[in-house]
């Protein structure tokens, strides 16, 4: 039964895929056990949700990541290095000039993040450890002025993140007694917060941020950045003293060069099984494009990568053992919404709902914040 499974990317989806496969087929004591090879370019494995706490001083940099090599063991081999080539036709990848061939491939490479409009020269990308850390250093020394939280382009992963960032920054400013000296604004091309989740949730999130005194500017598409100034496609210009932003998200270059890419510019899969057009090749998480009934794509969020990974790992194990008790991904998902001062909201539901996603928000409170804190600790404890 000797088989090799190539798992590309050690983000949420890749980690869950490898660990679930290890439990199901990779460590069964046979003479020729299944080999699981997990590929990742970064030695520091960052838990992305913690970056929001890092940017406001609630975490230190060394608290938000673990060493990727700690994922090895129990049938999992970890290969650190940039993936140079992906060949879905013969199920192979090349890293540092060495080709690895497999019987199955799971692509979970997430998004490639880049800076646009010279944002990296003037602001701080809170989707990275360096950007969140440097922003926090500036925030600690902030004496008052205009703070801008900016979404320069769509799509971006974790739809709640910029709204959480704005509310956490507002909480920090208020606790320092600088509210009367500070103006916080959030600019986004979106017509409303987290719009795919429905008008009710979008309206609730907008109300949250505006009740905190944060100025919200929807449908503001950035066209240019200079020192202290942002310019938008509606000919509006605004000034800022401190800027933090989401990076541009695009399909990883190594994948965009393959036949895996659809018209959307992302990998298009069967939305229930996550299978691509190539036999035994799957794609999960942020790198995929899954259209919903409403016409918009499934949001890019770690929770979907998690559930998709469980589905794919189960189905690969079924194939290896010659069984057919297959599972499907049903579009269920949840997320926390940090509000500052130890409170958070929680929303969840079925994004495959017809004709629209069915998503509801729980009453915000301390419980949901501490649940998110617990999940962070649980993640590091369970997988590293």
C-alpha positions as CSV (number, residue, x, y, z in Angstrom):
1,X,0.0,0.0,0.0
2,X,3.0,2.3,-0.2
3,X,1.8,5.7,-1.4
4,X,3.2,9.2,-1.3
5,X,1.1,12.3,-0.7
6,X,2.5,15.7,-1.5
7,X,1.0,18.6,0.6
8,X,2.0,22.0,-0.6
9,X,2.0,24.7,2.0
10,X,2.0,24.6,5.8
11,X,-0.7,27.1,6.6
12,X,-4.0,26.0,8.2
13,X,-5.1,23.8,5.4
14,X,-1.7,22.1,4.8
15,X,-1.2,21.4,8.5
16,X,-4.7,19.9,9.0
17,X,-4.3,17.8,5.8
18,X,-1.0,16.4,6.8
19,X,-1.9,15.7,10.4
20,X,-5.3,14.1,9.5
21,X,-3.6,11.9,6.9
22,X,-1.0,11.0,9.4
23,X,-3.7,9.7,11.8
24,X,-5.6,7.9,9.1
25,X,-2.9,6.4,6.9
26,X,0.6,7.7,7.6
27,X,1.5,6.0,10.8
28,X,-0.1,2.6,10.8
29,X,3.0,0.5,11.5
30,X,3.1,-1.2,8.1
31,X,6.4,-2.1,6.5
32,X,5.7,0.3,3.7
33,X,3.6,3.1,5.3
34,X,2.2,6.0,3.4
35,X,4.6,8.9,3.1
36,X,3.3,12.4,3.6
37,X,5.6,15.2,2.4
38,X,4.8,18.7,3.6
39,X,6.4,21.6,1.7
40,X,6.7,25.0,3.2
41,X,9.0,28.0,2.2
42,X,9.0,29.6,5.7
43,X,10.8,28.3,8.7
44,X,8.7,30.4,11.0
45,X,5.1,29.1,11.0
46,X,3.0,32.1,11.9
47,X,-0.5,31.8,13.4
48,X,-2.1,34.5,11.4
49,X,-5.0,35.4,13.7
50,X,-2.5,36.4,16.4
51,X,-1.1,39.2,14.2
52,X,-4.0,41.4,15.1
53,X,-3.0,41.2,18.8
54,X,0.7,41.8,17.8
55,X,-0.2,45.1,16.1
56,X,-1.6,46.5,19.3
57,X,1.0,45.1,21.7
58,X,-1.1,42.2,23.1
59,X,1.5,39.7,21.8
60,X,5.3,39.7,21.3
61,X,6.7,38.6,17.9
62,X,8.0,35.3,19.3
63,X,4.6,34.4,20.6
64,X,2.9,34.3,17.2
65,X,4.9,31.6,15.5
66,X,6.5,28.2,15.9
67,X,9.3,26.4,13.9
68,X,7.8,24.7,10.9
69,X,10.1,21.7,11.3
70,X,8.2,20.8,14.5
71,X,5.4,19.5,12.2
72,X,7.6,16.6,11.2
73,X,7.1,13.1,12.6
74,X,4.4,10.4,12.6
75,X,4.7,9.8,8.9
76,X,5.2,13.5,8.0
77,X,8.4,14.7,6.3
78,X,8.9,18.4,6.2
79,X,10.7,20.0,3.3
80,X,11.7,23.7,3.7
81,X,12.2,25.7,0.6
82,X,10.6,27.7,-2.2
83,X,8.6,25.5,-4.6
84,X,10.1,26.1,-8.1
85,X,7.7,24.0,-10.2
86,X,4.4,22.2,-9.8
87,X,3.3,19.6,-12.3
88,X,-0.3,18.4,-11.7
89,X,-0.2,16.1,-14.7
90,X,2.4,13.8,-13.2
91,X,1.8,14.9,-9.6
92,X,5.2,16.3,-8.8
93,X,6.9,19.4,-7.3
94,X,10.4,20.7,-7.5
95,X,12.2,22.3,-4.6
96,X,15.8,23.4,-4.7
97,X,16.3,21.5,-7.9
98,X,15.0,18.2,-6.5
99,X,11.8,16.7,-7.9
100,X,9.4,15.0,-5.6
101,X,6.7,12.7,-7.1
102,X,3.5,11.5,-5.5
103,X,0.3,9.6,-5.9
104,X,-1.8,12.4,-4.5
105,X,-1.3,16.1,-4.2
106,X,-3.0,18.7,-2.0
107,X,-2.3,22.3,-2.9
108,X,-2.7,24.7,0.0
109,X,-0.3,27.5,-0.8
110,X,-2.7,30.3,0.2
111,X,-2.1,33.7,-1.4
112,X,1.0,35.5,-2.6
113,X,1.1,38.9,-0.8
114,X,2.6,42.0,-2.4
115,X,2.6,45.7,-1.8
116,X,1.0,48.1,-4.3
117,X,0.8,51.9,-4.8
118,X,4.1,52.2,-2.8
119,X,2.2,51.4,0.4
120,X,5.3,49.6,1.8
121,X,7.2,52.9,1.8
122,X,4.6,54.8,3.8
123,X,2.6,52.3,5.9
124,X,2.7,49.0,7.7
125,X,1.3,45.7,6.5
126,X,-0.4,44.0,9.5
127,X,-0.6,40.7,7.7
128,X,3.1,40.1,8.4
129,X,5.0,39.8,11.7
130,X,7.4,42.6,10.6
131,X,4.6,44.9,9.6
132,X,2.5,44.3,12.7
133,X,5.5,44.7,14.9
134,X,6.6,48.0,13.4
135,X,3.1,49.4,13.4
136,X,2.9,48.6,17.1
137,X,6.1,50.4,17.8
138,X,4.7,53.5,16.0
139,X,1.4,53.1,17.9
140,X,3.1,53.0,21.2
141,X,4.8,56.3,20.5
142,X,1.7,57.9,18.9
143,X,0.6,61.2,20.5
144,X,-2.4,62.0,18.4
145,X,-3.4,62.6,14.8
146,X,-5.0,60.7,12.0
147,X,-4.8,56.9,11.8
148,X,-5.8,55.2,8.5
149,X,-6.7,51.5,8.2
150,X,-6.7,50.7,4.5
151,X,-7.9,47.9,2.2
152,X,-6.3,48.8,-1.1
153,X,-7.7,45.9,-3.2
154,X,-9.9,42.8,-3.3
155,X,-9.9,39.9,-2.5
156,X,-8.1,39.6,0.8
157,X,-8.0,36.8,3.3
158,X,-9.9,36.9,6.6
159,X,-12.8,39.3,5.7
160,X,-13.1,40.5,9.3
161,X,-9.4,41.4,9.8
162,X,-9.4,45.1,8.8
163,X,-12.5,45.8,10.9
164,X,-11.0,44.0,13.8
165,X,-7.7,46.0,13.3
166,X,-9.6,49.3,13.4
167,X,-11.5,48.4,16.5
168,X,-8.4,47.1,18.3
169,X,-6.5,50.3,17.4
170,X,-9.5,52.4,18.7
171,X,-9.4,50.5,22.0
172,X,-5.7,51.1,22.3
173,X,-6.1,54.8,21.6
174,X,-9.0,55.1,24.1
175,X,-7.1,53.3,26.8
176,X,-4.2,55.8,26.3
177,X,-6.5,58.7,26.7
178,X,-5.9,59.9,23.2
179,X,-9.4,59.6,21.8
180,X,-10.0,63.4,21.7
181,X,-6.7,63.9,19.8
182,X,-7.1,61.0,17.3
183,X,-9.2,60.3,14.3
184,X,-9.4,56.7,13.1
185,X,-10.7,56.0,9.5
186,X,-11.2,52.8,7.6
187,X,-11.1,52.8,3.8
188,X,-12.2,49.9,1.6
189,X,-13.4,49.1,-1.9
190,X,-16.1,47.0,-0.4
191,X,-19.7,48.4,-0.3
192,X,-19.9,47.1,3.3
193,X,-18.1,45.0,5.8
194,X,-18.0,41.2,5.1
195,X,-20.8,41.6,2.5
196,X,-20.8,38.0,1.3
197,X,-22.1,37.0,4.8
198,X,-25.3,39.0,4.2
199,X,-26.8,42.4,4.8
200,X,-27.7,41.7,8.4
201,X,-24.2,40.8,9.4
202,X,-22.6,43.5,7.3
203,X,-24.8,46.1,8.9
204,X,-24.1,44.8,12.4
205,X,-20.3,45.1,11.8
206,X,-20.6,48.6,10.4
207,X,-22.6,49.6,13.4
208,X,-19.9,48.2,15.7
209,X,-17.1,50.2,14.1
210,X,-19.1,53.5,13.8
211,X,-20.3,53.3,17.4
212,X,-16.6,53.3,18.4
213,X,-16.2,56.6,16.6
214,X,-14.3,55.0,13.6
215,X,-15.1,56.8,10.4
216,X,-16.0,54.3,7.7
217,X,-15.5,54.9,4.0
218,X,-16.9,52.1,1.7
219,X,-16.3,52.0,-2.0
220,X,-13.0,53.8,-1.7
221,X,-10.6,52.3,-4.3
222,X,-7.0,53.4,-3.7
223,X,-5.2,54.8,-6.7
224,X,-2.1,56.4,-5.2
225,X,-0.1,56.8,-2.0
226,X,2.3,59.4,-0.9
227,X,3.8,60.5,2.4
228,X,0.8,61.4,4.5
229,X,-1.7,61.3,1.6
230,X,-4.1,58.7,0.1
231,X,-5.9,59.2,-3.2
232,X,-8.9,57.3,-4.4
233,X,-10.7,56.6,-7.7
234,X,-13.6,58.9,-6.7
235,X,-11.1,61.8,-6.7
236,X,-11.2,62.0,-3.0
237,X,-7.9,62.6,-1.1
238,X,-7.3,62.2,2.6
239,X,-4.4,62.8,4.9
240,X,-3.0,60.5,7.6
241,X,-0.3,60.4,10.2
242,X,-0.1,56.6,10.7
243,X,-1.1,54.0,8.1
244,X,-1.7,50.3,8.3
245,X,-3.0,48.2,5.4
246,X,-3.9,44.8,4.0
247,X,-1.5,43.7,1.2
248,X,-2.5,42.8,-2.3
249,X,-3.5,39.1,-2.5
250,X,-2.8,37.2,-5.7
251,X,-2.4,33.6,-6.8
252,X,1.1,32.3,-6.1
253,X,3.3,32.7,-9.2
254,X,4.3,29.0,-9.2
255,X,0.7,28.0,-9.6
256,X,-0.4,30.7,-12.0
257,X,2.1,29.2,-14.5
258,X,0.3,25.9,-14.5
259,X,-2.9,24.6,-16.1
260,X,-4.6,24.5,-12.7
261,X,-5.7,28.1,-13.1
262,X,-9.2,29.0,-14.2
263,X,-10.7,32.2,-15.7
264,X,-10.9,33.6,-12.1
265,X,-7.1,33.6,-11.9
266,X,-7.3,31.1,-9.0
267,X,-7.6,27.3,-8.8
268,X,-11.2,26.3,-9.6
269,X,-12.3,23.0,-7.9
270,X,-15.3,20.9,-7.3
271,X,-16.8,22.9,-4.4
272,X,-17.8,19.7,-2.5
273,X,-14.8,17.5,-2.8
274,X,-12.1,20.1,-3.6
275,X,-10.9,18.0,-6.6
276,X,-9.2,19.8,-9.5
277,X,-9.5,18.8,-13.1
278,X,-6.4,16.5,-12.6
279,X,-7.0,13.1,-11.0
280,X,-5.9,12.8,-7.4
281,X,-4.9,16.5,-7.3
282,X,-6.8,18.7,-4.8
283,X,-6.7,22.3,-3.9
284,X,-8.0,23.9,-0.6
285,X,-8.1,27.2,1.1
286,X,-7.3,30.7,-0.1
287,X,-5.8,29.6,-3.4
288,X,-9.2,28.4,-4.6
289,X,-12.1,30.2,-6.3
290,X,-15.5,28.7,-5.3
291,X,-18.5,30.6,-6.7
292,X,-21.6,30.9,-4.5
293,X,-25.2,31.0,-5.7
294,X,-25.2,34.7,-5.1
295,X,-22.4,35.1,-7.7
296,X,-19.7,36.1,-5.3
297,X,-16.9,33.7,-4.3
298,X,-16.5,31.9,-1.0
299,X,-14.5,34.2,1.2
300,X,-10.8,33.4,1.8
301,X,-10.7,32.3,5.5
302,X,-8.7,29.8,7.5
303,X,-11.9,28.1,8.8
304,X,-12.8,27.0,5.3
305,X,-9.3,25.7,4.7
306,X,-9.6,23.7,7.9
307,X,-12.8,22.0,7.0
308,X,-11.8,21.4,3.4
309,X,-8.6,19.8,4.6
310,X,-10.5,17.4,6.8
311,X,-12.7,16.5,3.9
312,X,-9.8,15.9,1.5
313,X,-7.7,14.0,4.0
314,X,-10.6,11.7,4.7
315,X,-11.3,11.1,1.1
316,X,-7.7,10.4,0.2
317,X,-7.5,7.8,3.0
318,X,-10.7,6.2,1.6
319,X,-9.1,5.9,-1.8
320,X,-5.9,4.4,-0.4
321,X,-7.8,1.8,1.5
322,X,-10.1,1.1,-1.5
323,X,-13.2,2.3,0.3
324,X,-15.9,4.8,-0.8
325,X,-17.3,6.3,2.3
326,X,-16.5,9.8,1.0
327,X,-17.3,13.1,2.7
328,X,-18.1,16.5,1.2
329,X,-17.4,20.1,2.3
330,X,-20.7,21.7,3.0
331,X,-19.8,25.4,3.1
332,X,-20.1,25.8,6.9
333,X,-17.8,28.4,8.5
334,X,-17.4,30.6,11.5
335,X,-15.2,33.5,12.6
336,X,-14.4,35.7,15.6
337,X,-14.5,39.4,15.5
338,X,-12.2,41.2,17.9
339,X,-13.7,44.4,19.2
340,X,-11.0,45.5,21.8
341,X,-11.1,45.7,25.6
342,X,-11.4,42.0,25.9
343,X,-14.6,41.6,23.9
344,X,-15.3,39.8,20.6
345,X,-18.2,38.9,18.4
346,X,-18.8,35.5,16.8
347,X,-20.5,34.7,13.5
348,X,-21.1,31.5,11.7
349,X,-23.4,29.7,9.3
350,X,-23.7,28.0,5.9
351,X,-22.1,29.9,3.0
352,X,-23.5,27.4,0.6
353,X,-27.0,28.5,1.6
354,X,-29.6,29.1,-1.2
355,X,-30.2,31.6,-2.6
356,X,-27.9,33.5,-0.1
357,X,-25.5,32.4,2.7
358,X,-27.2,31.9,6.0
359,X,-24.9,33.5,8.6
360,X,-25.8,34.8,12.0
361,X,-23.9,36.7,14.7
362,X,-23.9,35.9,18.4
363,X,-24.1,38.6,21.0
364,X,-20.6,40.1,21.4
365,X,-18.9,39.6,24.8
366,X,-15.9,38.6,26.8
367,X,-16.7,34.9,26.2
368,X,-15.9,35.0,22.5
369,X,-12.6,36.8,23.1
370,X,-11.4,34.2,25.5
371,X,-12.6,31.4,23.2
372,X,-10.3,32.9,20.5
373,X,-7.4,33.1,23.1
374,X,-8.0,29.5,24.0
375,X,-8.1,28.4,20.3
376,X,-4.7,30.1,19.8
377,X,-3.2,28.2,22.6
378,X,-4.9,25.0,21.5
379,X,-3.5,25.3,18.0
380,X,0.1,25.6,19.1
381,X,-0.3,22.8,21.7
382,X,-2.0,20.4,19.3
383,X,0.1,20.8,16.2
384,X,3.5,21.9,17.4
